Amino acid sequence: QVQLVESGGGLVQAGGSLRLSCAASGRTLSSYAMGWFRQAPGKEREFVGRTSGSGGTTAYADSVKGRFTISRDNARSTVYLQMNSLKPEDTAVYYCAADSRFWSQVWSRGEGMDYWGKGTLVTVSS
């Protein structure tokens, strides 16, 4: 079992930055690809980005590419999502996720993901 706890959400003005953290406990974090999804009110869950177990490979949604960066510190069992140049449309609950499969369709919509956090709310004001 892996437990994931997100933190770092809050209210920020458009153009600002936030860094989300996802602390993991349980099994060895490096065994899992880690990533982030988000869900805005009234919308479907959306893939944001993911990183491989070693952190050497990343992938991002086009909507955040160039603005968001995922990193991980396996020694601290923590994954980060650095969000820059935030826009009002980035407002959502952000969820941390873990799955043993980096190259898998589970990352397209999150269905079948091994583990989920409970989410942290990010609100970007205009």
C-alpha positions as CSV (number, residue, x, y, z in Angstrom):
1,Q,0.0,0.0,0.0
2,V,1.0,3.6,-0.7
3,Q,-0.5,6.6,1.0
4,L,-0.3,9.9,-0.7
5,V,-0.9,13.3,0.9
6,E,-0.9,16.5,-1.0
7,S,-0.2,20.0,0.3
8,G,0.6,23.5,-0.9
9,G,-2.7,24.5,-2.5
10,G,-4.2,27.9,-1.9
11,L,-5.2,31.1,-3.5
12,V,-2.9,32.9,-5.9
13,Q,-3.3,35.7,-8.4
14,A,-3.0,35.1,-12.1
15,G,0.6,35.1,-13.2
16,G,1.8,33.9,-9.8
17,S,3.3,30.6,-8.7
18,L,2.6,27.7,-6.3
19,R,4.4,24.6,-5.5
20,L,2.4,21.5,-4.6
21,S,3.9,18.6,-2.6
22,C,2.9,15.0,-2.4
23,A,4.3,13.0,0.5
24,A,4.2,9.3,0.1
25,S,4.4,6.6,2.7
26,G,4.4,2.8,2.4
27,R,6.3,1.1,-0.3
28,T,9.5,2.4,-2.0
29,L,8.5,5.4,-3.9
30,S,11.1,4.8,-6.7
31,S,9.1,1.8,-7.7
32,Y,6.3,4.0,-8.9
33,A,5.7,6.6,-11.6
34,M,4.2,9.6,-9.9
35,G,2.0,12.3,-11.3
36,W,-0.7,14.8,-11.0
37,F,-4.2,15.2,-12.2
38,R,-6.7,18.0,-11.7
39,Q,-10.4,18.4,-11.7
40,A,-12.1,21.8,-12.1
41,P,-15.8,22.2,-11.0
42,G,-18.1,20.7,-13.4
43,K,-15.3,19.3,-15.5
44,E,-13.8,15.9,-16.0
45,R,-10.5,14.9,-14.4
46,E,-7.6,16.0,-16.5
47,F,-4.0,14.6,-16.7
48,V,-1.4,17.3,-15.7
49,G,1.9,15.5,-15.8
50,R,3.9,12.5,-14.6
51,T,7.5,11.5,-13.8
52,S,9.2,8.1,-14.0
53,G,10.4,6.3,-10.9
54,S,13.9,7.7,-11.2
55,G,12.6,11.1,-12.2
56,G,14.6,10.9,-15.5
57,T,11.5,11.0,-17.7
58,T,8.6,13.4,-17.6
59,A,5.5,14.0,-19.6
60,Y,3.0,16.9,-19.5
61,A,-0.3,17.9,-20.8
62,D,-0.1,20.5,-23.6
63,S,-2.1,22.9,-21.4
64,V,0.7,23.1,-18.8
65,K,3.8,22.4,-20.8
66,G,6.4,25.1,-20.3
67,R,4.6,26.4,-17.1
68,F,4.5,23.4,-14.8
69,T,7.4,21.2,-13.7
70,I,7.3,17.9,-11.9
71,S,10.2,16.8,-9.8
72,R,10.7,14.1,-7.2
73,D,13.0,13.4,-4.2
74,N,12.9,9.7,-3.6
75,A,15.0,10.1,-0.4
76,R,12.3,12.3,1.0
77,S,9.5,10.2,-0.6
78,T,8.1,13.4,-2.0
79,V,6.9,14.6,-5.5
80,Y,6.5,18.2,-6.4
81,L,4.5,20.2,-8.9
82,Q,6.0,23.6,-9.5
83,M,3.3,25.8,-11.2
84,N,4.3,29.1,-12.7
85,S,2.5,31.7,-14.8
86,L,-0.8,30.5,-13.3
87,K,-4.0,31.2,-15.1
88,P,-7.6,31.3,-13.8
89,E,-8.3,28.2,-15.9
90,D,-5.7,26.3,-13.7
91,T,-8.2,26.5,-10.8
92,A,-9.0,23.0,-9.8
93,V,-8.5,20.3,-7.1
94,Y,-5.1,18.8,-7.8
95,Y,-4.6,15.1,-7.1
96,C,-1.4,13.2,-6.7
97,A,-1.3,9.7,-8.2
98,A,1.1,6.8,-8.3
99,D,1.2,3.8,-10.6
100,S,3.8,1.2,-11.3
101,R,3.4,1.7,-15.0
102,F,4.8,4.9,-16.6
103,W,4.0,3.9,-20.1
104,S,0.4,3.1,-19.7
105,Q,-3.0,4.4,-20.7
106,V,-3.9,4.8,-17.0
107,W,-2.3,8.2,-17.2
108,S,-4.7,9.4,-19.9
109,R,-7.7,9.7,-17.7
110,G,-6.6,8.1,-14.4
111,E,-8.8,5.1,-14.6
112,G,-7.2,2.1,-13.0
113,M,-4.5,4.1,-11.2
114,D,-2.9,2.3,-8.4
115,Y,-3.0,5.0,-5.7
116,W,-4.6,8.4,-5.3
117,G,-4.2,11.3,-2.8
118,K,-7.2,13.2,-1.6
119,G,-6.4,16.4,-3.4
120,T,-5.5,20.0,-2.7
121,L,-7.4,23.0,-4.0
122,V,-5.7,25.6,-6.1
123,T,-7.6,28.8,-6.9
124,V,-6.2,31.3,-9.3
125,S,-7.9,34.7,-9.3
126,S,-8.0,37.0,-12.3
